[in-house]
Amino acid sequence: MKFLGISGSLRKASLNTALLKEACQLVPEGVTMTVRTLEDLPLLNPDDLATGFPAAVDQLAEAIGQADALVLASPEFNYSVTAVMKNAMDWLSIHPQAPLRDKPVALMSASPSAFGGGRAQYHLREILIYPGARVLGVPEIMVASAHDAFNEQGVLSNQTTKDLMTQQMQALKAMIK
Ligand SMILES: Cc1cc2nc3c(=O)[nH]c(=O)nc-3n(C[C@H](O)[C@H](O)[C@H](O)COP(=O)(O)O)c2cc1C
């Protein structure tokens, strides 16, 4: 089985991308997980659809189609997901392959704040309603004070968080039909 992690951050030193990379180490037996970012996606302008979908959007839809489940991690920007993550979800919501329909999805976030990006996650849950994704409820992963949560090698140091992530990855696998 394959999990695909998608980061809503464009930063090289992104805490959210680091969180997804940590999740790759915690997937259950029989699962492999890869991580991708979204810098290749153009901004959605429906006027441009006359010439078809951009290759980068087709590739993302294809990658999601080939994955058994998704793990989405977005930074919280002004209490919501990043424009980068929203733009990707908007593209996917109108793609003819409907790649998010019935797709099992787990959410996670990391933030230097005390809230761990939870407000963005709840917006992302709403955004995923129309595209028809099946979003895991709990466990929820919201890593607060995330600037202190990773060591110099970018590895998450808190074992309790890792255990919860392991449980979340198991719950995601269990959602796959
Ligand atoms: C425009 C902007 C708005 C932000 N708003 C929030 C916010 O509402 N809540 C929060 O916890 N952090 C907020 N932050 C801080 C980000 O959570 C922080 O920069 C985080 O490291 C970004 O994620 P990344 O490391 O994965 O790139 C904001 C940052 C920017 C640049």
PDBQT file of the ligand as one rigid body, heavy atoms in Angstrom, charges set to zero:
ROOT
HETATM    1  C1  LIG A 201       1.433  34.998   6.521  1.00  0.00    +0.000 C 
HETATM    2  C2  LIG A 201       1.638  34.129   7.738  1.00  0.00    +0.000 A 
HETATM    3  C3  LIG A 201       0.572  33.912   8.590  1.00  0.00    +0.000 A 
HETATM    4  C4  LIG A 201       0.732  33.072   9.696  1.00  0.00    +0.000 A 
HETATM    5  N1  LIG A 201      -0.363  32.830  10.496  1.00  0.00    +0.000 NA
HETATM    6  C5  LIG A 201      -0.255  31.906  11.479  1.00  0.00    +0.000 A 
HETATM    7  C6  LIG A 201      -1.410  31.510  12.210  1.00  0.00    +0.000 A 
HETATM    8  O1  LIG A 201      -2.513  31.974  12.005  1.00  0.00    +0.000 OA
HETATM    9  N2  LIG A 201      -1.254  30.563  13.162  1.00  0.00    +0.000 N 
HETATM   10  C7  LIG A 201      -0.042  29.975  13.423  1.00  0.00    +0.000 A 
HETATM   11  O2  LIG A 201       0.027  29.101  14.272  1.00  0.00    +0.000 OA
HETATM   12  N3  LIG A 201       1.074  30.345  12.754  1.00  0.00    +0.000 NA
HETATM   13  C8  LIG A 201       0.996  31.281  11.776  1.00  0.00    +0.000 A 
HETATM   14  N4  LIG A 201       2.102  31.624  11.053  1.00  0.00    +0.000 N 
HETATM   15  C9  LIG A 201       3.409  31.032  11.400  1.00  0.00    +0.000 C 
HETATM   16  C10 LIG A 201       3.612  29.683  10.689  1.00  0.00    +0.000 C 
HETATM   17  O3  LIG A 201       2.884  28.690  11.380  1.00  0.00    +0.000 OA
HETATM   18  C11 LIG A 201       5.085  29.345  10.708  1.00  0.00    +0.000 C 
HETATM   19  O4  LIG A 201       5.775  30.250   9.876  1.00  0.00    +0.000 OA
HETATM   20  C12 LIG A 201       5.357  27.918  10.245  1.00  0.00    +0.000 C 
HETATM   21  O5  LIG A 201       6.689  27.582  10.506  1.00  0.00    +0.000 OA
HETATM   22  C13 LIG A 201       5.045  27.722   8.774  1.00  0.00    +0.000 C 
HETATM   23  O6  LIG A 201       5.089  26.367   8.459  1.00  0.00    +0.000 OA
HETATM   24  P1  LIG A 201       6.349  25.689   7.723  1.00  0.00    +0.000 P 
HETATM   25  O7  LIG A 201       7.479  25.715   8.720  1.00  0.00    +0.000 OA
HETATM   26  O8  LIG A 201       5.891  24.302   7.425  1.00  0.00    +0.000 OA
HETATM   27  O9  LIG A 201       6.673  26.477   6.494  1.00  0.00    +0.000 OA
HETATM   28  C14 LIG A 201       1.984  32.468   9.954  1.00  0.00    +0.000 A 
HETATM   29  C15 LIG A 201       3.049  32.711   9.076  1.00  0.00    +0.000 A 
HETATM   30  C16 LIG A 201       2.882  33.524   7.978  1.00  0.00    +0.000 A 
HETATM   31  C17 LIG A 201       4.046  33.727   7.033  1.00  0.00    +0.000 C 
ENDROOT
TORSDOF 0
